[in-house]
Amino acid sequence: MSTQSVIVIGGGIAGLTAGALLAHEGQKVIILEAHLQPGGCAGTFRRGPYIFDVGATQVAGLEHGGIHDRIFRYLKSPAPVATILDPACVVNLGDDSESIVLWHSQKKWENEREKHFPDSQLFWSLCSALHKSNWSFAANDPVLPWQTFWDLKQFFKASRLMNFVSGIFSKSSMADLLWLCSCAHDQRLRKFLDLQLKLYSQQPADSTAALYGATVLQMAQAPLGLWHLKGSMQKLSDNLLTPFRRDGGSLLLGHKVVGLELNATSKLWQVDVRKHKGTTLRFQAEHLICTLPPQCLLNLMSRNSCLPKEYEQRIQELSQPSGAIVFYGALERRHLPLHHSSHLQLMLNNPGPLFISISQDGDGRAPLGQATVIASTFADSDFWTSCIDIDYQKHKEITLNNILQALHSTLNIDLRCWLHKELATPKSFARWTGRPKGIVGGLGQTPSNFGPFGLSSRTPMKNLWLCGDSIYPGEGTAGVSQSSLMVCRQLMAMKGRELHLPR
């Protein structure tokens, strides 16, 4: 039985980031990943000459001072090659009006907002003030929600006066901000916010926490920005793996964790693993970091009473994240509109709002002169994972045709132009990621679920830690990396050492 200082469950961006940081701190770390490649929801797959990003297609936090930039500088390893997205996205509200362009330049974005949403300046000014407050707070690496005196100390060290002032909005929603700024009557603005916020918080404006929504609405603008990786999203995983292995970390692929137990005598965590070929192994470690959705703990610990009843009940009561339907296609670039953004968001009734990512010529995802097209929409995980085979294939074919028709009507892509096309459902993501019912993203960022009111990285079980898209500050590669940093700082503090990233 192999014994480690730290075992990390899950080789997605959260797990790779935590593993790389701790290995750089001299810890003996092993990452256990059920899939045969790392990356998780930010991984890729290949179909002939085409490389498709599984889920995530944009990266935040690569600008100087961004979380990915700080992590790679700390690891003394290069970040993946990327270009800023400008515009970051073009949003079509499906009402025959002009599309809204999310420019990188703050001035151009202000002009765009004024053109589409006149008389909304007060709302955007308030969002900007909250965003600046939030960003100054996040840049100081707070710990939320706090559980110990050390956590609370980090919270106060990260806080400034403006953060306590903005705290009066901690229980407000984005819809509350609209009402406060006399913009609640602007239905077009509300439709835009619902579309954008659903993408980043899994909630519309009336359910998205104001402090969370105010920030995600401005992630595309300078001095921040959204980035397109050269090659594929897999490059982010590759660039984290290099320093992880350099510093002595070990990644085991095809190793699915099937059971967890805290040994009452040794106080070590015992981790039962089933290998890809069916054999079983047991590992043990002083610390255990779980990057899987917290709901997974209910099954992994079902054989013993390790989970306190109150904590078990809280996990059971967590709202279930959405599933996703994702279309992966490829075609000759000449069949695309002449002037298009790499990312589009379309308001459609059927199959639902679509987020579309189109590869750039020469970015490694398709041969020159061709492009990959990824179109995704949210879906009911319960419905798709409960379908029997005949019904499943029928619904899958209908949904695929609906997406193709939508791309035809909005982008004028002829149905006969596709060189490759396939569809993934929540059932597909359940197989790929191992997430319950194929859920994507983390917990919806509602006023009762985000930040100080969310699920803590510290669990009631000794030396069991959580990070990933269900733990502060939420989903996206930047969010889960911030979550991993928080856990690593807490863990190293228990060992009497401070972990600080460069600014």
DRENKETI-625005 format. One record per atom (N, C-alpha, C): residue in one letter; x, y, z. Coordinates in steps of 0.02 Angstrom, whole numbers, plus 50000, padded with zeros to 5 digits. Each point is the difference from the previous one (the first is absolute). Layout:
<lomis>
aXYZ;...
</lomis>
This chain:
<lomis>
m500434994050000;m499575006050000;m500445006250000;s499915004349950;s500415006049992;s499765005650045;t500475003450034;t499835005550045;t500295006549973;q499585005349997;q500215006449975;q499885005450053;s500305005949989;s499825005750041;s499305002449982;v499875000349934;v499365002649975;v499774995849941;i499374998150001;i499674997049941;i499495005049974;v500035001349936;v499515004349966;v499564995649957;i499355000550011;i499524996249960;i499755004349943;g500174998249939;g499785003749941;g500575003749967;g500094998749936;g500545003149962;g499775005449953;g499465003650019;g499805006049963;g500445005850019;i499815006149980;i500415005850014;i500085001250074;a499474999050039;a500045000950073;a500514995150030;g499964993649981;g500454995050027;g500725001049978;l500105001749937;l500675001249974;l500325006150033;t499605005250011;t500255006150032;t500204998550072;a499564996750038;a500164998350069;a500624995550003;g500034995049956;g500574995550000;g500655003649985;a499995004549950;a500615003549981;a500245004750055;l499535003550032;l500195004650055;l500304996250058;l499694994450020;l500254996350058;l500654996349984;a500074997449940;a500634996849981;a500575005150001;h499855006249978;h500505005350001;h500195001850071;e499544998750047;e500145001350071;e500364994150033;g500174994949960;g500374994450026;g499594994350028;q499345000249989;q499564994750024;q500024994049952;k499914994150028;k499964993949959;k499274999349978;v499875001449936;v499315000649975;v499884994949945;i499414997050003;i499784995749945;i499295002249980;i499895000549935;i499345001749974;i499704993749970;l499384998450020;l499654994249974;l499455002449953;e500044998049937;e499535002249948;e499684993949968;a499334999849999;a499644994249973;a500074999549925;h500045005749966;h500044999949927;h500704998249977;l500084998849936;l500654998249973;l500395006149976;q499755006050013;q500375006149988;q499795005150051;p500445004850016;p499825005250048;p499585005549967;g499785004750039;g499645005849973;g499285000650022;g499674994350011;g499305000350022;g499565003749951;c499605004650027;c499545003949958;c500375005149956;a500655000950012;a500415004349957;a500474995749958;g499814993849987;g500404995549959;g499805000549927;t500284995549960;t499854999949928;t499934992849976;f499734999349940;f500004993549967;f500115001149925;r500234994949966;r500175000549929;r499534995749958;r499815002849943;r499634996349949;r500365001249933;g500404995249979;g500385000949938;g500455006050006;p499965004949953;p500445005850003;p499765005550047;y499454998850036;y499705005350041;y500104998750074;i500155005450036;i500054999850073;i499445004350029;f499604997050043;f499435003550030;f500125001050075;d499875006050024;d499995001350072;d499364997050028;v500084995950052;v499424996450028;v499475004850026;g500215004750042;g499525004550031;g500235007249997;a500475001750043;a500255006950002;a500355001749934;t499885006149975;t500325002249938;t500345006850008;q499935003250057;q500325006450015;q500364999550066;v500515004050008;v500395000250063;v500035007250024;a499875001050064;a500125006550032;a500604999250047;g500325005650016;g500544999850049;g500704999249973;l500105000849934;l500684999549972;l500345006949995;e499625005450011;e500315006650000;e500475000750060;h500465004849997;h500475000950056;h499605001450064;g500144996150051;g499645000650063;g499394995650005;g499804996949943;g499454995250001;g500224993650034;i499524996050021;i500164994150040;i500444995149963;h499874998749936;h500434995349963;h500705002949992;d500045006449984;d500665003249994;d500404999450064;r499695001450057;r500344999750064;r500234992950016;i499574995149985;i500184993150015;i500594997749958;f500005001549935;f500564997849958;f500645003750018;r499965006350020;r500615003450022;r500264997050065;y499554998150045;y500214996850062;y500334993249986;l499724996449953;l500274993449982;l500635000449958;k500175006249979;k500595001149956;k499954995849937;s499415000449970;s499854996149940;s499575004249954;p500084999549934;p499625004449954;p499264998449998;a499605005149993;a499284999249989;a499894998049927;p499434997049984;p499864998349930;p499945006249956;v500174999249937;v499955005649952;v499265001549988;a499835006350003;a499295001949993;a499955007049971;t499445001549970;t499855006749974;t499375002650032;i499985006550011;i499415003150031;i499424999849951;l499414998750024;l499415000049958;l499705007049996;d500015002849941;d499735006749990;d499665000449932;p499334999549998;p499564999950058;p500004993150034;a499815000150064;a499964993750037;a499404995949978;c499465003449980;c499394996649980;c499545004949964;v499594997349957;v499465003949968;v499344996850021;v499565004050029;v499384997550029;v499415002249958;n499614995249976;n499405001349961;n499394998050042;l499575004850013;l499434998850045;l499404997049964;g500064998549935;g499464996749965;g499395004249990;d500075006750001;d499425004449992;d500065004449939;d500404997849952;d500115003749937;d500365006650010;s500285001150058;s500385006150012;s500754998649988;e500395005249999;e500724999449989;e500334996150057;s500484995949984;s500354996150051;s500425004650045;i500134997650060;i500395003750050;i500704997150000;v500505004449992;v500704997849995;v500365001450066;l500294994850029;l500375000750063;l500735001549984;w500165006449996;w500685002249983;w500474999350059;h500644999149985;h500514999850053;h500135007050027;s499995005049956;s500115006950021;s499435002450044;q500155002850058;q499485002650044;q499605005549966;k500345004449964;k499665005749968;k499524997449946;k500224995349959;k499574997349947;k499414996450031;w500114996650056;w499454996450032;w499505005050030;e500255005550028;e499555005150026;e499575003049944;n500315001349942;n499625002649943;n499484994949976;e500194993650000;e499554994749978;e499394999650047;r500135000450064;r499454999850049;r499535005949991;e500295005849990;e499595006049993;e499554999549938;k500274996949947;k499614999249939;k499414995350010;h500124994550035;h499494994850006;h499555001050061;f500285002850054;f499625000750062;f500045007150026;p499705004749965;p500025007050023;p499665000650068;d500245004850038;d499725001350067;d500174994650050;s500514995949986;s500204994750048;s500685001650031;q500255006349992;q500675001750024;q500084998750075;l499485001750038;l500054999150073;l500104992750018;f499634995649966;f500074992850012;f500714997749986;w500285001849943;w500674997849982;w500525003250044;s499895006150022;s500475003250047;s500024996450066;l499404997950024;l499974996250062;l500354993349992;c499874996649944;c500344993649987;c500765000949998;s500225005449969;s500725001449996;s500305001150069;a499665003750042;a500255001250068;a500044993550040;l499484995949994;l500004993550035;l500554995549973;h500095000149934;h500524996049969;h500705002050025;k500145006550003;k500655002350024;k500124997950072;s499485000550040;s500054997950069;s500134992550005;n499614996149962;n500094992750000;n500704998149977;w500245003349948;w500644998049970;w500585001650047;s499975005850034;s500525001650049;s500014994950056;f499414997650019;f499944995050052;f500284993349977;a499794997749940;a500234993549975;a500754999949987;a500285005749980;a500725000349985;a500434999050062;n499695000850059;n500374999150063;n499904993150030;d499724995449960;d499954992950018;d499644998850067;p499365002050003;p499624998850061;p499824992650007;v499764998350059;v499734993350013;v499265000850016;l499584996749961;l499275000350009;l499694993249986;p499494998250037;p499815002850065;p500504997850054;w500115004150049;w500494998450051;w499734995050050;q500444995750025;q499824994950049;q500435000350062;t500605002949994;t500475000250056;t500255007250009;f500365001150054;f500285006650012;f500495001949944;w500384995049976;w500485001549946;w499625002249937;d499454996549984;d499595002049942;d499755007250009;l499755001550059;l499725006750012;l500545005349995;k500604998350022;k500565004749995;k500165001649927;q499984994849957;q500135001149928;q499455004249969;f499394999150023;f499445003949975;f500115007450015;f500175001650062;f500095007050019;f500635003049968;k500524996049991;k500605002449966;k499855001949927;a499534996349969;a499835001349930;a499515005849992;s499665001850054;s499455004849996;s500255007250005;r499645004449966;r500115007250004;r499335003250017;l500025006450017;l499395003450020;l499464999349948;m500195000649935;m499504999649947;m499664993249999;n500354994750022;n499704993450001;n499444999550051;f500095003250057;f499485000050051;f499415004349978;v500145005349962;v499455004149974;v499604996149949;s500354996649954;s499644996149949;s499654993950030;g500204998250061;g499694994350034;g499265000950013;i499765006249996;i499275001150011;i499604996849944;f500334998349944;f499664996749944;f500084992450001;s500274997350055;s500174992950001;s499394995549995;k499425002450017;k499394995949995;k499555002449943;s500265004449958;s499615002749944;s500124995949937;s499535000349954;s500064996949935;s500145005349948;m500184997849940;m500095004749945;m499355003649983;a499444996650007;a499355003249988;a499885005650051;d500254999250061;d499945005350050;d500395006249978;l500584998949971;l500405005749976;l499625003749944;l499684996249956;l499605003149946;l499455004450030;w499664997350050;w499455003850032;w500285006250034;l500554999350036;l500305005650036;l500205005649953;c500224998249939;c500235005049952;c499465002049950;s499384998250016;s499425001849958;s500064997349929;c500284993949993;c500084996849935;c499594993749993;a499584998650049;a499634993849999;a499514999649942;h499825005849971;h499525000149945;h500334998349933;d500655000249996;d500364998949937;d500034992549985;q499524997549962;q499954992849987;q500584997449958;r500265004349956;r500564997849958;r500644999250043;l500115004550046;l500574999550045;l499924993850044;r499394998850023;r499884994150042;r500134993649961;k499794999849937;k500114994149959;k500764998849990;f500375005449988;f500734999549992;f500324997350064;l499805002750057;l500294997850063;l499834992750014;d499384998049988;d499804993050011;d500434995449958;l500125001949938;l500404995849955;l500724999450023;q500305005650017;q500715000050021;q500094996650069;l499565001650046;l500094997350068;l499874992650003;k499534997549961;k499874992849997;k500634996349978;l500395003149956;l500604996949975;l500534999350054;y500055004950044;y500545000150050;y499784998150070;s499375000850016;s499784998450069;s499454994850003;q499794997649941;q499454995149994;q499345002750025;q499965006650009;q499395003050025;q499835006349960;p499355001749993;p499815006449969;p500125005750049;a499835006149978;a500155006050040;a499655000050068;d499394997450003;d499645000350064;d500274995050051;s500444995449979;s500284995050046;s500755000450007;t500345004149961;t500735000650004;t500195005150053;a500464998150044;a500245004650052;a500305006249968;a499825005850025;a500235006349971;a500765000650000;l500324998050055;l500725000750004;l500364995349951;y499694994449985;y500294995449951;y499875002549929;g499385001749986;g499805002149933;g500345006349977;a500115004750046;a500325006349981;a500704998949974;t500334994850025;t500684998649978;t500014996049935;v499604994849994;v500034995949939;v499785003949939;l499585005150009;l499785004049943;l500575004349971;q500545000750038;q500555004449978;q500664996349992;m499974993449999;m500624996149992;m500325000849932;a499615001949949;a500265000549932;a500385006549987;q499925004950045;q500285006649986;q500695000950033;a500425004349968;a500655001850027;a499905003350068;p500474999050048;p500654996649993;p499964992350006;l499394997450008;l499924992750000;l499904997749928;g499654994649990;g499874997749932;g499904992549997;l499704997949945;l499914992949986;l500494998049944;w500284994050004;w500554998049957;w499834993749961;h500304999449941;h499934994249957;h500684996549998;l500024993650020;l500634996450003;l500214997449932;k500635000749985;k500294997149940;k500044992550008;g499744996349951;g500014992650003;g499334997450022;s499865000550065;s499364997850028;s500005001650074;m499444999050032;m499965000950073;m500464995150036;q500184994549968;q500444995050031;q500685003050017;k500195005549967;k500655003050013;k500055002650071;l499445002150029;l500025002350069;l500184994250047;s499704994149987;s500184994150040;s500734998149989;d500225000049937;d500694998149985;d500505004550036;n499855006650001;n500475004750031;n499994999650076;l499484997350029;l500004998750072;l500344993450017;l499934995249955;l500314993450011;l500765000449999;t500285004349959;t500735000349994;t500345001850066;p499815005550034;p500315001350066;p499804995050054;f499394997349995;f499784995050048;f500474993949999;r500144997649941;r500444994249995;r500735001950014;r500205006049979;r500685002450015;r500135000150074;d499495001850040;d500085000650072;d499844993650038;g499934994449962;g499934993550033;g499304997350007;g499505003649972;g499314997750005;g499884994149953;s499494996150017;s499834994149959;s499275000249981;l499864999249935;l499324999749974;l499854992949978;l499474997150027;l499794993349980;l499345000549963;l500014998549936;l499405000249958;l499664993250002;g499354999949986;g499634993750001;g499934997250070;h500035004350050;h499944997950070;h499395003450031;k499464996350003;k499365002750024;k499934998850075;v499905005250038;v499914999450073;v499294997350013;v499954994650038;v499364996850013;v499814999950074;g500475002050043;g499854999950072;g500495004150040;l499755003350052;l500425004050045;l499854998250072;e500534999850040;e499904998550071;e500585002850040;l499835003150056;l500515002650046;l500164994650051;n500614997650000;n500214994750045;n500015002750072;a499624997050043;a499925002550069;a500654999450039;t500424995349982;t500624998850038;t500575004449974;s500134999749935;s500565003749971;s499845007249984;k499355001749998;k499765006749981;k500205001849929;l500124994949958;l500155001149930;l499384998549958;w499945003549945;w499464998749954;w500174994049955;q499544995349998;q500094994149956;q499555000949939;v500304999249942;v499665001349937;v500004993649959;d499414997349988;d499944994049958;d499915002149927;v500384996749956;v500035002049930;v499894993949956;r499595000849948;r499934994849949;r500365002449937;k500484996149977;k500375001949940;k499594998849938;h500235002849945;h499644999649937;h499864992849979;k500464995550015;k499924993149980;k499664995750053;g499755003150053;g499594996450048;g500344998150065;t500655000250004;t500344998450062;t499905005550052;t500074998350064;t499895004950053;t500645001250039;l500065006150025;l500585002150039;l499755004050060;r500435000750050;r499855004450056;r500595004750011;f499855006550005;f500505005050016;f499815003150068;q500495003050032;q499845003750061;q500435006350003;a499735005150034;a500335006450003;a499795003850062;e500425004750021;e499845004250057;e499435004849982;h500045002949939;h499505004849977;h499684997649936;l499365001549993;l499624998049941;l499655006249972;i500125001549936;i499675005649967;i499534997149946;c499365001450007;c499504997549953;c499775005749955;t500114999249935;t499785005149952;t499344998049966;l499734994250017;l499374997849971;l499435004150029;p499425000049967;p499425003350031;p499894997250070;p499845004250049;p499924997750069;p499494994350007;q499514999849954;q499504994750003;q500314993049995;c500594999649969;c500334993549993;c500204996950067;l500105004250051;l500204997450065;l499484995350029;l499375001149983;l499474995850028;l500084992749981;n500214998749938;n500114993149978;n500684997450020;l500515004349997;l500684997750016;l500064998150074;m499595002850043;m500054998550071;m499404996250026;s499624996949956;s499384996750021;s500124993950043;r500604997250000;r500124993850037;r500155001350074;n500105006150019;n500165001450070;n499655006450022;s500075001750063;s499655005850027;s500475006050007;c500475000449954;c500505005450004;c499685006949992;l499505000549958;l499685006549988;l499535001750058;p500115005650035;p499535002150051;p499305000949970;k499494998550038;k499325000149974;k499805006949975;e500185005350036;e499805006749979;e500345001849934;y500634998049993;y500365001549938;y499724995949943;e499844993850013;e499694995849948;e499355003049976;q499605002550047;q499365003049982;q500105006449959;r500515003950018;r500125006149961;r500194998349928;i500404994949991;i500194998149932;i499404997549961;q499584996150034;q499404997449968;q499535005649978;e500015005650036;e499555005549985;e500295005049950;l500614998949976;l500295004449951;l499594999949936;s499905005849970;s499655000149936;s500414996649947;q499674996349956;q500364996449948;q500175004649942;p500645000249981;p500195004049941;p499674997249937;s500025004049948;s499704998049936;s500444994949964;g499694996849952;g500374996149952;g500115004149937;a500324997149950;a500135003749938;a499904995549939;i499745003049948;i499994997149933;i500545003649960;v500454996349969;v500545003249963;v500064996949930;f499985004349950;f500104998049931;f500725001349980;y500324994949970;y500695000749976;y499984999049924;g500205005149962;g499984999549928;g500635002949968;a500104998549936;a500565002749962;a499775001349928;l500275005249970;l499815001849932;l500555004349969;e499945001149934;e500455004649966;e499865007150026;r500535003850013;r499925006750028;r499605004749954;r500024998749935;r499645004349952;r499244999750010;h499764994950035;h499284999550011;h499765004150061;l500485002950037;l499835004250056;l499855007149977;p499625003950038;p499895007149982;p500675003649993;l500035004849955;l500635003549987;l500265003650062;h499555003050037;h500215003750060;h499684996650061;h500404996350035;h499734996550059;h500505000350056;s499764999550061;s500424999650059;s500164992750013;s500534998850039;s500154993150020;s499474997250047;h499635004550033;h499494997850048;h499365003949990;l499454996349996;l499345002949989;l499524997350052;q499525004150019;q499474997850044;q499345001849968;l499574995149991;l499375000949964;l499414998350045;m499525004450002;m499384998650037;m499524996449953;l499874993650014;l499564995949958;l499504996450045;n499424998849973;n499504996150037;n500144992649994;n500244997949942;n500134992949989;n500664999349961;p500514997050029;p500004995650059;p500105003650066;g500005006650000;g500165004050059;g500585004649984;p500185004550046;p500565004649988;p500634996249983;l500345002049947;l500604996649977;l500615004350012;f500534996950026;f500665003250004;f500444996549949;i500265003849953;i500364997149943;i500735002250001;s500464995249993;s500715001449996;s500264997449934;i500345004449962;i500264998449934;i500765000650002;s500354994849978;s500735000250002;s500275005449954;q500605002350015;q500345004949959;q500464996549952;d500075002849940;d500424996849949;d500734999650025;g500274994050000;g500694999150022;g500094998950074;d499444999250038;d500074999150073;d500104992850020;g500044995449951;g500154993150015;g499404995550008;r499405002849999;r499414995950010;r499734996949936;a500185002949943;a499774997449935;a500535001749948;p500024996349944;p500475001849946;p499875007149976;l500515003149971;l499925006749972;l499435000149950;g499595005250004;g499435000649955;g499384996650026;q500064996550056;q499424996750031;q499925002650071;a499434998450030;a499855002450068;a499604994850039;t500114999850064;t499564996250044;t499485004850029;v499414997550010;v499455003950028;v499714996150059;i499985003150058;i499714996950060;i499415004350022;a499424996950007;a499405003650020;a499694996450060;s499905003650054;s499754996750062;s499405003750027;t499594996250035;t499425002850035;t499884995950063;f499675002950049;f499874996450062;f499444994949990;a500024994750041;a499524994549992;a499824997150068;d499444996650002;d499774996650060;d500364993350007;s500464999550048;s500394993950009;s499574994050017;d499495001150041;d499574994450021;d499664996949939;f499755004349956;f499654997549941;f500464995749957;w500595002649984;w500454996649953;w500304993750029;t500175000050063;t500334994150029;t499504994550016;s499355001750001;s499494994850014;s499714997049937;c500175002749942;c499734997549937;c500254992949986;i499564995649979;i500214993549977;i500285000649929;d500354994949976;d500395000649938;d499605002549940;i499404997149988;i499625002049940;i499785007350005;d499735002050057;d499795006950009;d500605004749999;y500554997850030;y500605004150002;y500245001749930;q500064995049957;q500235001249932;q499525004549961;k499354999050012;k499505004049966;k500065007450020;h500045001350066;h500065006950024;h500665003149978;k500514996049998;k500665002449980;k499995002349927;e499684996049957;e499965001749929;e499585006349990;i499455000650036;i499575005949994;i500395006350022;t500364999450055;t500385005850026;t500555001949952;l500354995149971;l500525001549952;l499725003849940;n499444997749975;n499685003449943;n499785007150018;n499765000950061;n499805006750022;n500595004850001;i500574997550024;i500605004350002;i500245001649930;l500004995049956;l500215001249931;l499555005149966;q499354999450012;q499535004849972;q500125007050028;a500155000350065;a500145006550031;a500625003249971;l500534996149988;l500615002649970;l499885002149928;h499554996549967;h499825001849931;h499635006749998;s499525000850045;s499595006149998;s500375006150026;t500464999150047;t500345005850029;t500675001549967;l500374994949978;l500655001149970;l500014998249925;n499434997849976;n499934998249929;n500484994449980;i500094995250044;i500424994249985;i499564994549971;d500124998449938;d499614994949965;d500094993250035;l499464996350006;l500024993550035;l500474995149966;r500145001049935;r500434995449963;r500745001650006;c500165005550036;c500705002350002;c500424996550053;w499674996650046;w500374997350057;w500444994149980;l500645000650017;l500484994549989;l500004995150058;h499795002450057;h499944995850060;h499465003050044;k499604995650031;k499505002450048;k499844994450049;e499955001950064;e499804995250052;e499735004050059;l499644996550043;l499675003350056;l500174996450065;a500145003950052;a500114997450067;a499425002350044;t499784995650044;t499455001450046;t500254999250072;p499595001550050;p500214998650069;p500234992850010;k499684995349964;k500224993050006;k500724999249974;s500175003649947;s500684999949974;s500495002850051;f499825005750031;f500445003150049;f500064995850063;a499494996350017;a500054995550058;a500544994749987;r500024997549938;r500524995149983;r500695003249997;w500045006049972;w500645003349989;w500315002450066;t499605003550040;t500265003250060;t499884996150065;g499534995249998;g499834996550061;g499585004150048;r499785005949979;r499595004250043;r499294997150004;p499685000450058;p499324997250007;p499535003149948;k499684995749962;k499525002049948;k500295004949949;g500665000249995;g500325004249949;g499935007450013;i499935002150063;i499925007150016;i500635003949979;v499905006249980;v500565004349980;v499985006450043;g500575003150007;g500035006050041;g499904998250074;g500005004950042;g499934998950071;g499315001950024;l499975001950063;l499365002050030;l499795006849970;g499365000849988;g499765006449976;g500185005550050;q500255005649973;q500255005350044;q499435004650022;t499584997450043;t499445003850028;t500245003750063;p499615005050023;p500205003650061;p500114995550061;s499674994250002;s500084995650057;s500534994649990;n500325000049941;n500464994649982;n500705002349986;f500115006549992;f500655002249976;f500445002450058;g500655000449987;g500475003250046;g499934998050073;p499865004850044;p499974998550072;p499434995350020;f499534998849954;f499434995750016;f500044993249965;g500564998749968;g500074993849962;g500274994350042;l500194994749964;l500284994050032;l500745001250011;s500244998650060;s500695001450017;s500494994949971;s500615002349986;s500534995449979;s500214995450057;r499915002250061;r500134995750058;r499384995950014;t500074993650006;t499444995750019;t500044998350074;p499464997450029;p500044997950070;p500464994150013;m500204996549946;m500454994350008;m500725002249999;k500404997450044;k500695002050007;k500394999149935;n500305005549977;n500455000049942;n499664997949934;l499345001049996;l499654999149937;l499805006849974;w500235001649939;w499915006649972;w499604999549935;l499635005349986;l499635000549937;l500245006049960;c500054999249935;c500115005749956;c499684998449932;g499985004949956;g499684998949935;g499435004849990;d499564998449952;d499505004949978;d499405000750047;s499984996150054;s499475000850050;s500245003850062;i500645001850002;i500305003450056;i500235006949979;y499985004850045;y500195006949985;y500635000349958;p500015004149945;p499485004749979;p499564997549943;g499974993449987;g499544997749949;g500344997149939;e499614999449945;e500224996249942;e500475003949955;g500214996749945;g500495002849954;g500704998250022;t500474999949953;t500684998050017;t500325004850051;a499845006649994;a500275004750049;a499704998950069;g499354998750002;g499674998950064;g500254993950036;v500064994449964;v500224993850033;v500745000550020;s500395003949963;s500715000950018;s500065004150064;q499575005250006;q499985003950062;q499794995650058;s499524995649989;s499784995350051;s500574995450022;s500394997649951;s500564995550016;s500545003750040;l500145006249981;l500495003950038;l499775000850072;m499365001450011;m499745000950067;m500124993750042;v499854994249972;v500094993750037;v500744998850015;c500425001349951;c500724998850010;c500285004650054;r499775006250002;r500225004650053;r499774997650068;q499384997650004;q499754997450064;q500394993850022;l500124995649953;l500364993850016;l500715001450023;m500355004349963;m500705001550019;m500035003850066;a499495004150015;a499995003550065;a499954995050057;m499644994549989;m499974994850052;m500684996950012;k500435000349949;k500674997350006;k500505005350022;g499745006050017;g500425005350026;g500375004049947;r499754999849938;r500335003649945;r499505004449963;e500235005849977;e499575004549962;e500134999049925;l499475000049962;l500054999549927;l499745006549971;h500455003749967;h499815006449971;h500195000149926;l499545001949958;l500155000849929;l500255007149986;p500405000949948;p500215006849981;p499415004049976;r500025006650007;r499475004449977;r500085001449925;
</lomis>
